[in-house]
Structure formats: C-alpha cells, structure tokens
C-alpha cells in the first residue's frame, strides 16, 4: 500500500496527474509529493510504501510551494505570469 492509497482510505485528498488506475506508479509528475518525517526531500505519495509509525505531511507550506512550482513548470509560466520559455 502506498501513501496515496492510505490517504485515500481515510478520506485525505492528495492531488495527482500521472497516477492512473491499473498502471504501475512512477511518481513522474511529482504533484502528489508529500513530506515524510525522516526523509530529506519530498516523496511521491503514489509510489512510496507506507510503514507503521510513518508521519506524513500532505499540505504543509513546503508541499504547497513545491506543487505550485511543478504546475508552473508544466504550464510554462512563472508565478508572475510571465512565460518561462521564449
């Protein structure tokens, strides 16, 4: 069971883009990134297994900033609304 599966099972929403039912999780888009206590970087919830005693932050400021940056990169715009690529 992944972090995403566990969160869904208790009604916690974690956004996804690349996670599709019946396909192996890749964590490619990183939209589902979460903070896991003891891990240095953000973790893709769709591909990381849960373990007993795990502490996960799904909506911290760090997670929100990372998701915002990922979406900006995907659409090719900066937070100021200007195109990233000319």
C-alpha positions in Angstrom: 0.0 0.0 0.0 1.3 3.4 -0.9 1.0 6.7 0.9 -1.6 7.8 -1.7 -3.6 4.6 -1.1 -3.5 5.0 2.7 -4.5 8.7 2.4 -7.5 7.9 0.2 -8.6 5.1 2.5 -9.1 7.7 5.3 -10.5 10.5 3.2 -7.4 12.6 2.7 -7.1 14.1 -0.8 -3.6 14.2 -2.4 -3.6 15.7 -5.9 -2.2 13.6 -8.8 -1.7 14.0 -12.5 0.3 10.9 -13.7 -1.3 8.4 -11.3 -3.7 6.2 -13.3 -5.6 3.2 -12.0 -4.2 -0.2 -13.3 -0.8 1.3 -14.2 2.4 1.0 -12.2 3.1 4.2 -10.3 6.0 6.2 -11.5 5.9 9.4 -9.5 6.9 11.2 -12.7 4.8 14.4 -12.3 5.6 14.8 -8.5 2.2 16.6 -7.9 1.5 14.1 -5.2 4.7 15.0 -3.3 4.4 14.9 0.5 6.8 15.3 3.4 7.7 12.2 5.3 9.4 12.6 8.7 13.0 11.5 8.5 13.3 12.0 4.7 15.3 14.9 3.4 13.3 15.5 0.2 9.7 15.4 -0.8 8.3 11.9 -1.6 5.9 11.0 -4.4 2.9 9.6 -2.4 1.8 7.4 -5.4 5.0 5.4 -5.4 6.2 5.3 -1.8 5.0 2.5 0.5 3.6 3.2 3.9 5.1 1.7 7.1 3.9 1.5 10.7 4.6 4.8 12.6 5.1 6.8 9.5 4.4 10.6 9.9 3.3 12.3 6.7 2.5 16.0 6.0 0.3 16.3 3.0 -0.5 20.0 2.9 2.5 21.8 4.6 3.8 25.1 3.2 6.8 23.2 1.7 4.5 20.8 -0.1 2.2 23.6 -1.3 5.2 25.6 -2.7 6.6 22.5 -4.5 3.2 21.7 -6.1 2.8 25.3 -7.2 6.3 25.3 -8.8 5.6 21.9 -10.5 2.4 23.2 -12.1 4.1 26.4 -13.2 6.8 24.4 -14.9 4.2 22.1 -16.5 2.3 25.1 -18.0 5.5 27.1 -18.8 4.7 30.2 -16.7 6.4 31.8 -13.7 4.5 32.9 -10.6 4.5 36.4 -12.0 2.5 35.1 -15.0 5.4 35.6 -17.5 6.3 32.8 -19.8 9.3 30.7 -18.6 10.4 30.0 -22.2 10.8 32.4 -25.0 
